[in-house]
């Protein structure tokens, strides 16, 4: 699953909290800031894990202000293990 999160999502530790939530849920993938001010998240797991992450992304951490989340299908490479922050 690929998500693009818009709003006040940079400069508020969004990537760190996203990584923490993904690890807690047992997801594989990554999160990174985009130049347009959004945050991109790519993640894989069971249907239940993905649903829970999608719900969390709609809110984000307490300091963030999520205005819009766009979801699309994406496939992680098999070599992706764990959940990382990309720079």
Secondary structure, 3 states (H helix, E strand, C coil): CEEEEEEECCCCCHHHHHHHHHHHHCCEEEEEECCCCCEEEEEECCHHHHHHHHHHHHHCCCCCEEEEEEEECCCCCCCCCCEEEEC
